[in-house]
Amino acid sequence: MKKLMCHLVAGYPTMNLSFQAALGMVEGGASYLEVQFPFSDPTADGPRIQEACVQALDGGFTLREGFLMVRRLSRTIPEIPLFLMSYASLVVRRGISWFLDQAKEAGVQGLIVPDLPFDQDEGYYEAAWERGLHPISVVVPTMDSKRLDQLLGLLQSHGERYIYVALRTGITGDPTNLSDENLSFLNMLAAKELKVLAGFGISSYGQVEALSPYVEAVVVGSYLVGIIRESTTRFGGSSPDQGESLKRAVAKAVSTLIHPV
Amino acid sequence: MRARSLVDGYSKQEVGNNPPILTGFFGSFGGRYVAEVLRKPLHELEEAFLSIVPSKEFQEEYQAKLKSFVGRPTPLYYAENTTRLLGGGRLYIKLEGLAATGAHKINNALGQGLLAKRMGKKRVIAETGAGQHGVAVAAVCAHLGIPCRVYMGEVDMMRQKPNVFWMERYGAEVVGVSSGSRTLKDAVNEALRDWASHPEDTFYILGSALGPSPYPDMVRTFQSIIGVETKEQLASLGLKPTALIACVGGGSNAIGFFSPYLYPIDESEERIKGTETSNMPRLIGVEAGGRGPGKGQHAARMSGEGKVGIVQGYKSRFLLDEDGQVLPTHSVSAGLDYPGIGPELAYLGDRGRIEFITATDRQAIEAMDFFARTEGILFALESAHGGAAALRLLPSFSKEAVVVVNMSGRGDKDLFITARELDRERWREFLQREVDSLGDAL
């Protein structure tokens, strides 16, 4: 069974179209959704996602609208777990409690905040667990083993099973090869009965097929941002069918990642 | 000049008999808020910084090159004409802008460049705003024979074209950054991304005392030469400073200039603030007041609306909106046009040890013009913010007071900005003739 976690930027290309794109992802067979709230300085994202964030912010993205959109999603597709990705600046600005309460209310199940590492987290991990939310750590195969043990110990002591693996030392959008280093890292995590979400650079059925046996879900990010951009550009303007055609294009792209052509 | 050691590193923590380790924090500011992929390279950098930089071999090489390559010590100049004109305290100017490549940036670029070399790194990357740090890194890399790539926002490339030209002459590859506001902060983002993709062979020479630990400690260490030298130069005249004034963008010249006088800060109120009668000088940081108050019009983090936040790997005060998005900034000087401030300066500002004020675009240009006419000294527009504050404050001091302003850079590089502000018509005619003659040559 091939499971995908599909990524989208809230507010890209518009708030409503990003909602439609999310529905398309689910229609195409996504098992999880990762909704990114755009930040002005996304240092851990590659050019495509970065551009999408800039456009979403230029379009007037606010946290208020972002949480409304996520709530609408969680009510429309309650069967799909929603994870929220963003950066520390947005999470701490009004206070971590405020942000997490909003996320919980909106129906989010977990959060991914790459620049709040577990040992410099401003209390974010504990606060998330207190609310029954998953604070999902992003780890890399090059991680120091002592540091990794420390993290895994922390996760185990809270019964936290989700973990997110950035497979290449690099930035989203680079091609990914399943090197021996990557595979042995994934095997090691799987042996600890963790639910591994892994990706970066996934754009083909072959890659999904290769990675699937080792993970809970394969993460697809930049590729889908590209699909959304293409589809929006192709249909252009503000035609009433735009949402529908975007949804179809995204659904098709997701489906071809799961099923051989 | 005596060798400097990490005894001057403030965020260190003594643990039993072990050597000092960096905590990376200044109060609650600082830290290392980065994605996991950057933890390892930052940890390696910290270890190299702590073990290599204090060593005798490193210090000997660094100090020798500061003399022969950078041109240190830079002079401490008594601004006699200004002192006579304005009354009040005696004004001294630390002519840091006379260092090679025209600004203090080279102190840090050289230090980190030598460290890169000793770590066996094959390639150097850097970000630049005004271009001064980029030029310094490019020159250092040419000197040390290391390939160099400099990231620069496209807006900054447009307004600091001469520096792009000089970086390329030094053999650096200058890469324009088209994301975000296309200024310094976006160049930092791009450099961080590059480093995350090539951590093994690449050394990132960060230009200001900010970013994830150990950069704030490391940059202060390499810039502390400005303050140490100033202190010795004053002592040789039998003087102690009453007040030190420096412009603050990210804050590397300020933290280096202030470094001998920052701590301890946990004693009497008088000692914290610094007064004319106390042993501690007043420390005054000058931020870019730009066109005045209002979103996007300035870069006043400490003296304006700066909020506590976490951006680009460190916790400090930033110009942020209610959601935590980084706000646009403005300053006539590209080097002060940055939404954050180094964590140690923010901490010392919140504690009251450093006073923060602003100077506007107009005041900076006027100060630049004043010092050129009155003293024969040309301030960079960044440093002229410090100069403007000195002119404003000098009359309020007593005759015995010694006020020192750091001219962190010299103003040659600003020709294209100052000429259009101060001599617009004749500058236009000159440029037109230049363009015409270029056309003839084709």
HADDOCK unambig.tbl for C-alpha pairs under 7 A between the chains (distance, minus, plus):
assign (segid A and resid 39 and name CA) (segid B and resid 325 and name CA) 6.05 0.50 0.50
assign (segid A and resid 40 and name CA) (segid B and resid 180 and name CA) 6.79 0.50 0.50
assign (segid A and resid 40 and name CA) (segid B and resid 325 and name CA) 5.61 0.50 0.50
assign (segid A and resid 40 and name CA) (segid B and resid 326 and name CA) 5.99 0.50 0.50
assign (segid A and resid 41 and name CA) (segid B and resid 189 and name CA) 6.92 0.50 0.50
assign (segid A and resid 43 and name CA) (segid B and resid 189 and name CA) 5.21 0.50 0.50
assign (segid A and resid 43 and name CA) (segid B and resid 192 and name CA) 6.79 0.50 0.50
assign (segid A and resid 43 and name CA) (segid B and resid 193 and name CA) 6.42 0.50 0.50
assign (segid A and resid 44 and name CA) (segid B and resid 35 and name CA) 6.85 0.50 0.50
assign (segid A and resid 44 and name CA) (segid B and resid 193 and name CA) 6.80 0.50 0.50
assign (segid A and resid 54 and name CA) (segid B and resid 180 and name CA) 6.53 0.50 0.50
assign (segid A and resid 62 and name CA) (segid B and resid 323 and name CA) 6.94 0.50 0.50
assign (segid A and resid 63 and name CA) (segid B and resid 323 and name CA) 6.32 0.50 0.50
assign (segid A and resid 88 and name CA) (segid B and resid 310 and name CA) 5.99 0.50 0.50
assign (segid A and resid 89 and name CA) (segid B and resid 309 and name CA) 5.72 0.50 0.50
assign (segid A and resid 89 and name CA) (segid B and resid 310 and name CA) 4.99 0.50 0.50
assign (segid A and resid 89 and name CA) (segid B and resid 311 and name CA) 5.97 0.50 0.50
assign (segid A and resid 89 and name CA) (segid B and resid 324 and name CA) 5.18 0.50 0.50
assign (segid A and resid 90 and name CA) (segid B and resid 323 and name CA) 5.81 0.50 0.50
assign (segid A and resid 90 and name CA) (segid B and resid 324 and name CA) 4.61 0.50 0.50
assign (segid A and resid 90 and name CA) (segid B and resid 325 and name CA) 6.90 0.50 0.50
assign (segid A and resid 92 and name CA) (segid B and resid 309 and name CA) 6.88 0.50 0.50
assign (segid A and resid 93 and name CA) (segid B and resid 309 and name CA) 6.30 0.50 0.50
assign (segid A and resid 93 and name CA) (segid B and resid 323 and name CA) 6.40 0.50 0.50
assign (segid A and resid 93 and name CA) (segid B and resid 324 and name CA) 5.18 0.50 0.50
assign (segid A and resid 114 and name CA) (segid B and resid 34 and name CA) 6.94 0.50 0.50
assign (segid A and resid 114 and name CA) (segid B and resid 35 and name CA) 4.87 0.50 0.50
assign (segid A and resid 115 and name CA) (segid B and resid 33 and name CA) 4.99 0.50 0.50
assign (segid A and resid 115 and name CA) (segid B and resid 34 and name CA) 4.40 0.50 0.50
assign (segid A and resid 115 and name CA) (segid B and resid 35 and name CA) 4.86 0.50 0.50
assign (segid A and resid 116 and name CA) (segid B and resid 33 and name CA) 5.76 0.50 0.50
assign (segid A and resid 116 and name CA) (segid B and resid 34 and name CA) 6.96 0.50 0.50
assign (segid A and resid 117 and name CA) (segid B and resid 33 and name CA) 6.61 0.50 0.50
assign (segid A and resid 117 and name CA) (segid B and resid 34 and name CA) 6.99 0.50 0.50
assign (segid A and resid 117 and name CA) (segid B and resid 35 and name CA) 6.90 0.50 0.50
assign (segid A and resid 120 and name CA) (segid B and resid 33 and name CA) 6.68 0.50 0.50
assign (segid A and resid 138 and name CA) (segid B and resid 36 and name CA) 6.72 0.50 0.50
assign (segid A and resid 139 and name CA) (segid B and resid 36 and name CA) 5.94 0.50 0.50
assign (segid A and resid 140 and name CA) (segid B and resid 36 and name CA) 6.59 0.50 0.50
assign (segid A and resid 140 and name CA) (segid B and resid 37 and name CA) 6.13 0.50 0.50
assign (segid A and resid 143 and name CA) (segid B and resid 40 and name CA) 6.89 0.50 0.50
assign (segid A and resid 169 and name CA) (segid B and resid 37 and name CA) 6.32 0.50 0.50
assign (segid A and resid 169 and name CA) (segid B and resid 196 and name CA) 6.70 0.50 0.50
assign (segid A and resid 169 and name CA) (segid B and resid 197 and name CA) 5.91 0.50 0.50
assign (segid A and resid 170 and name CA) (segid B and resid 196 and name CA) 5.27 0.50 0.50
assign (segid A and resid 170 and name CA) (segid B and resid 197 and name CA) 3.98 0.50 0.50
assign (segid A and resid 171 and name CA) (segid B and resid 193 and name CA) 6.70 0.50 0.50
assign (segid A and resid 171 and name CA) (segid B and resid 196 and name CA) 6.96 0.50 0.50
assign (segid A and resid 171 and name CA) (segid B and resid 197 and name CA) 6.34 0.50 0.50
